[in-house]
Amino acid sequence: MEAFPVISLDKLSGGDRAAAMAQIHDACVNWGFFEVVNHGISHEFLDKVERLTKEHYKTEMEMRFKEMVASKGLESAKDEVKDVDWESTFFLRHRPTSNMAEITHLNEEYRAVMNEFADKIEKLAEELLDLLCENLGLEKGYLKRAFSGSKGPNFGTKCSNYPPCPKPDLIKGLRAHTDAGGLILLFQDDKVSGLQLLKDGQWVDVPPLQHSIVINLGDQLEVITNGLYKSVLHRVIAQTDGNRMSLASFYNPGDDAVICPAPELVEEAEDSGKAYPKFVFNDYMNLYLRVKFEAKEPRFEAMKVMESAA
């Protein structure tokens, strides 16, 4: 199988720009995932984010996770566990309003660093969306505007740890799913792997590269591109040793954003009758939260039914 796409963003400012843009487009069409390096966020800063995230897990989350495992009897599981993920998580909401002040278990240094992290990742997300616009032949800013709604995008970070698991064959770190939203930017552990995506019927490891950011496309980009770009099933395999850190930042449409295929991309489609549906993002999310770990296609069909009934 071809190598997982790793793209150096510093090539965009030189003679290699066309090749790098082609690599991004190919990754969006054929993988739904790619990994970026030389993305403009300093290694020193990312090291600090990783250190503080791991310290926070040790001091604030580890005992709670062990209590959850004990209460559900996960360590003595005899059959595949289908309703629980082997992960310890909390969610930081950044936009349109922040929940940082409400999360009392963050110390001041970690809170400040995560605010700075959010600013840097949001800037990178918007730069990447404009690169996708360029590749798609859409005007600059099209995707950002499509996501904006009346209050701007929904943007937040899921902070996860995947501790050592005694039975990774029975318990997934995170069950297979596609992401509901727009663009997902993941800063992950570079020593402990576990993230996999489904490509051509096979599970492929997403390589843990130091200081890289993994990018994947959510369902909304599949809709806006009328299926040219795809959201892809992915999962986390729990490991027997090592504690994998994962900071997944979701740049999603605003609740009231109206999502539909870009008209230019419907016209170009070979079968323009196969356009994806038009819907309000919050309606999609309400459905997704009930069926997250099921196939995405029935979700799109349900939105089509709602659209035709409106």
C-alpha positions as CSV (number, residue, x, y, z in Angstrom):
1,M,0.0,0.0,0.0
2,E,1.2,3.5,-0.7
3,A,2.7,5.5,2.1
4,F,0.5,7.6,4.4
5,P,0.6,11.2,3.1
6,V,2.9,13.5,5.1
7,I,3.1,17.0,3.8
8,S,5.6,19.7,4.6
9,L,3.7,23.0,4.6
10,D,6.9,25.1,4.1
11,K,6.9,23.8,0.5
12,L,3.9,26.0,-0.1
13,S,6.0,29.1,-0.2
14,G,8.6,27.9,-2.8
15,G,9.0,26.2,-6.1
16,D,7.4,23.0,-4.8
17,R,4.0,24.6,-4.1
18,A,2.2,22.9,-7.0
19,A,3.4,19.5,-6.0
20,A,2.5,20.1,-2.3
21,M,-1.0,21.3,-3.3
22,A,-1.5,18.3,-5.5
23,Q,-0.4,16.1,-2.5
24,I,-3.0,17.7,-0.3
25,H,-5.7,17.3,-2.9
26,D,-4.8,13.6,-3.5
27,A,-4.9,13.0,0.3
28,C,-8.4,14.6,0.6
29,V,-9.7,12.5,-2.3
30,N,-8.1,9.2,-1.6
31,W,-7.4,9.1,2.2
32,G,-9.6,11.7,4.0
33,F,-6.4,12.1,6.2
34,F,-3.0,13.6,6.0
35,E,-0.2,14.7,8.3
36,V,1.4,18.1,8.2
37,V,4.9,19.1,9.4
38,N,6.7,22.5,9.3
39,H,3.2,24.0,10.0
40,G,4.4,27.1,11.8
41,I,3.7,26.0,15.4
42,S,7.0,25.8,17.3
43,H,8.3,22.5,18.6
44,E,9.1,24.0,21.9
45,F,5.5,25.1,22.3
46,L,4.1,21.7,21.3
47,D,6.5,20.0,23.8
48,K,5.1,22.2,26.5
49,V,1.5,21.4,25.6
50,E,2.3,17.6,25.6
51,R,4.1,17.8,29.0
52,L,1.3,19.8,30.7
53,T,-1.4,17.5,29.2
54,K,0.4,14.4,30.5
55,E,0.9,16.0,33.9
56,H,-2.7,17.0,34.1
57,Y,-3.8,13.4,33.3
58,K,-1.6,12.0,36.1
59,T,-2.8,14.5,38.7
60,E,-6.4,15.0,37.8
61,M,-7.8,12.3,35.6
62,E,-5.9,9.0,36.2
63,M,-7.7,8.1,39.4
64,R,-11.1,8.9,37.9
65,F,-10.3,6.7,34.9
66,K,-9.4,3.8,37.2
67,E,-12.6,4.2,39.1
68,M,-14.6,4.1,35.9
69,V,-12.8,0.9,34.8
70,A,-13.4,-0.7,38.1
71,S,-17.1,0.3,38.2
72,K,-17.7,-1.2,34.8
73,G,-15.6,-4.4,35.4
74,L,-13.6,-3.8,32.2
75,E,-10.5,-5.5,33.4
76,S,-12.3,-8.8,33.7
77,A,-14.2,-8.5,30.3
78,K,-14.7,-11.9,28.6
79,D,-16.4,-10.7,25.4
80,E,-16.0,-7.7,23.1
81,V,-17.1,-4.5,24.9
82,K,-19.3,-2.5,22.5
83,D,-20.6,0.4,24.5
84,V,-17.6,1.8,26.3
85,D,-14.3,3.3,25.0
86,W,-11.0,2.9,26.8
87,E,-10.3,6.6,27.0
88,S,-10.1,9.4,29.6
89,T,-11.4,12.7,28.1
90,F,-12.6,16.2,28.8
91,F,-13.7,18.8,26.2
92,L,-12.5,22.4,26.0
93,R,-14.9,24.7,24.1
94,H,-13.1,27.7,22.5
95,R,-15.6,29.3,20.0
96,P,-18.1,30.9,19.9
97,T,-17.9,30.9,23.7
98,S,-15.2,29.4,25.9
99,N,-15.9,27.0,28.8
100,M,-12.4,27.3,30.1
101,A,-13.5,29.2,33.3
102,E,-16.0,26.4,34.1
103,I,-13.4,23.6,34.0
104,T,-12.0,23.8,37.5
105,H,-9.5,21.0,37.3
106,L,-7.1,23.0,35.0
107,N,-4.3,24.8,36.8
108,E,-3.5,28.3,35.6
109,E,-0.4,27.4,33.5
110,Y,-2.2,24.7,31.7
111,R,-5.3,26.9,31.1
112,A,-3.1,29.7,29.6
113,V,-1.2,27.2,27.4
114,M,-4.4,25.6,26.1
115,N,-5.9,29.0,25.2
116,E,-2.7,29.8,23.3
117,F,-2.8,26.3,21.7
118,A,-6.4,27.0,20.5
119,D,-5.4,30.3,18.9
120,K,-2.6,28.6,17.0
121,I,-4.6,25.6,15.9
122,E,-7.6,27.8,14.8
123,K,-5.2,29.9,12.6
124,L,-3.8,26.7,11.1
125,A,-7.3,25.3,10.5
126,E,-8.3,28.4,8.6
127,E,-5.1,28.4,6.5
128,L,-5.8,24.8,5.6
129,L,-9.4,25.5,4.7
130,D,-8.2,28.1,2.2
131,L,-5.8,25.6,0.7
132,L,-8.7,23.3,0.2
133,C,-10.7,26.1,-1.4
134,E,-7.8,26.7,-3.8
135,N,-7.7,23.0,-4.8
136,L,-11.5,22.9,-5.2
137,G,-11.6,26.0,-7.4
138,L,-13.7,27.8,-4.7
139,E,-13.0,31.4,-3.9
140,K,-10.8,32.1,-0.9
141,G,-12.7,32.1,2.4
142,Y,-15.6,30.1,1.0
143,L,-15.4,27.2,3.5
144,K,-14.8,29.5,6.5
145,R,-18.0,31.5,5.5
146,A,-19.9,28.2,4.9
147,F,-19.0,27.2,8.5
148,S,-19.8,30.6,10.1
149,G,-23.5,30.6,10.8
150,S,-24.6,33.7,12.8
151,K,-22.0,33.3,15.5
152,G,-19.0,31.9,13.8
153,P,-17.7,28.3,13.8
154,N,-17.9,25.9,16.7
155,F,-14.3,25.2,17.7
156,G,-13.1,23.0,20.6
157,T,-10.5,20.5,21.7
158,K,-11.1,17.0,22.9
159,C,-8.3,16.2,25.3
160,S,-7.8,12.4,25.6
161,N,-5.5,9.9,27.2
162,Y,-5.5,6.2,26.3
163,P,-3.9,4.4,29.2
164,P,-2.4,0.9,29.0
165,C,-5.3,-1.6,28.4
166,P,-5.1,-5.2,29.6
167,K,-7.5,-6.5,26.9
168,P,-7.1,-4.4,23.7
169,D,-8.5,-7.3,21.7
170,L,-11.9,-6.8,23.5
171,I,-11.9,-3.1,24.3
172,K,-11.3,-0.3,21.7
173,G,-9.7,2.9,22.7
174,L,-12.3,4.6,20.5
175,R,-14.8,2.7,18.3
176,A,-14.8,3.2,14.6
177,H,-16.6,6.4,13.4
178,T,-16.4,9.3,11.0
179,D,-16.3,12.8,12.5
180,A,-19.5,14.8,12.1
181,G,-18.0,18.2,11.7
182,G,-15.6,20.1,9.4
183,L,-11.8,19.9,9.7
184,I,-10.1,18.0,12.6
185,L,-6.6,18.8,13.6
186,L,-4.9,16.3,15.9
187,F,-1.8,16.7,18.0
188,Q,-1.0,13.2,19.1
189,D,1.6,11.3,21.1
190,D,4.7,10.5,19.0
191,K,5.7,7.4,21.0
192,V,2.5,5.5,21.5
193,S,0.5,4.7,18.4
194,G,-3.1,3.5,18.1
195,L,-4.9,5.7,15.6
196,Q,-6.0,3.8,12.5
197,L,-8.1,4.7,9.4
198,L,-9.9,2.4,7.0
199,K,-8.5,2.6,3.5
200,D,-9.5,0.2,0.7
201,G,-11.0,-2.2,3.2
202,Q,-7.9,-2.4,5.4
203,W,-7.0,-0.7,8.7
204,V,-3.9,1.5,8.3
205,D,-1.9,3.0,11.1
206,V,-1.6,6.8,11.2
207,P,2.2,7.2,12.0
208,P,3.0,9.0,15.2
209,L,5.5,11.6,14.0
210,Q,7.0,14.1,16.5
211,H,5.6,17.6,16.3
212,S,3.3,16.8,13.4
213,I,-0.4,17.7,13.2
214,V,-2.7,15.0,11.7
215,I,-5.6,16.5,9.6
216,N,-8.8,14.6,8.8
217,L,-12.0,15.6,7.1
218,G,-15.4,15.5,8.7
219,D,-18.8,14.7,7.2
220,Q,-19.5,18.4,6.4
221,L,-16.6,18.7,4.0
222,E,-17.9,15.6,2.2
223,V,-21.3,17.3,1.8
224,I,-19.9,20.7,0.7
225,T,-17.5,19.0,-1.8
226,N,-20.5,16.9,-3.0
227,G,-18.5,13.7,-2.2
228,L,-15.3,14.7,-4.0
229,Y,-13.5,14.7,-0.6
230,K,-14.5,12.0,1.9
231,S,-14.8,11.6,5.7
232,V,-13.2,8.3,6.6
233,L,-13.8,5.7,9.3
234,H,-11.1,5.8,11.9
235,R,-10.6,4.2,15.4
236,V,-8.1,4.1,18.3
237,I,-6.7,0.7,19.2
238,A,-5.8,0.5,22.9
239,Q,-2.3,-0.6,23.7
240,T,-1.1,-2.9,26.5
241,D,1.7,-0.4,27.4
242,G,2.2,3.3,27.2
243,N,-0.3,6.1,27.7
244,R,-1.2,7.7,24.4
245,M,-2.0,11.5,24.5
246,S,-4.4,12.9,21.9
247,L,-5.6,16.5,21.5
248,A,-8.2,16.6,18.7
249,S,-9.3,20.1,17.8
250,F,-12.6,20.3,15.8
251,Y,-13.2,23.2,13.5
252,N,-16.9,22.7,12.9
253,P,-19.8,24.7,11.4
254,G,-21.8,27.0,13.8
255,D,-25.1,25.5,15.1
256,D,-27.3,27.4,12.6
257,A,-24.9,27.2,9.6
258,V,-26.7,25.9,6.5
259,I,-24.6,23.2,4.9
260,C,-25.0,22.2,1.3
261,P,-22.8,21.2,-1.7
262,A,-21.0,24.2,-3.3
263,P,-22.9,25.0,-6.5
264,E,-19.8,24.9,-8.6
265,L,-19.0,21.3,-7.5
266,V,-22.6,20.1,-8.2
267,E,-22.4,21.5,-11.7
268,E,-19.1,19.7,-12.3
269,A,-20.3,16.3,-10.9
270,E,-20.8,13.7,-13.6
271,D,-24.3,12.9,-12.3
272,S,-25.7,16.2,-10.9
273,G,-28.8,14.4,-9.7
274,K,-26.7,12.8,-7.0
275,A,-26.1,16.0,-5.0
276,Y,-25.7,15.7,-1.2
277,P,-28.5,17.2,1.0
278,K,-28.9,20.7,2.3
279,F,-29.5,21.0,6.1
280,V,-28.8,23.0,9.3
281,F,-25.7,21.7,11.0
282,N,-27.4,21.4,14.4
283,D,-30.0,19.1,12.9
284,Y,-27.2,16.8,11.6
285,M,-25.5,16.8,15.0
286,N,-28.7,15.9,16.8
287,L,-28.9,12.8,14.6
288,Y,-25.2,12.0,14.7
289,L,-25.0,11.9,18.5
290,R,-27.5,9.0,18.5
291,V,-25.8,7.0,15.7
292,K,-22.1,8.1,15.9
293,F,-20.7,4.6,15.6
294,E,-22.9,3.6,12.7
295,A,-22.4,4.1,8.9
296,K,-22.6,7.8,7.7
297,E,-24.6,7.1,4.5
298,P,-28.0,6.7,6.4
299,R,-27.3,10.0,8.1
300,F,-27.1,11.8,4.7
301,E,-30.2,10.0,3.5
302,A,-32.1,11.1,6.7
303,M,-31.1,14.7,6.0
304,K,-32.3,14.3,2.4
305,V,-35.7,13.1,3.7
306,M,-35.9,16.1,6.1
307,E,-35.0,18.4,3.2
308,S,-37.7,17.1,0.9
309,A,-40.3,17.3,3.7
310,A,-39.4,20.9,4.4
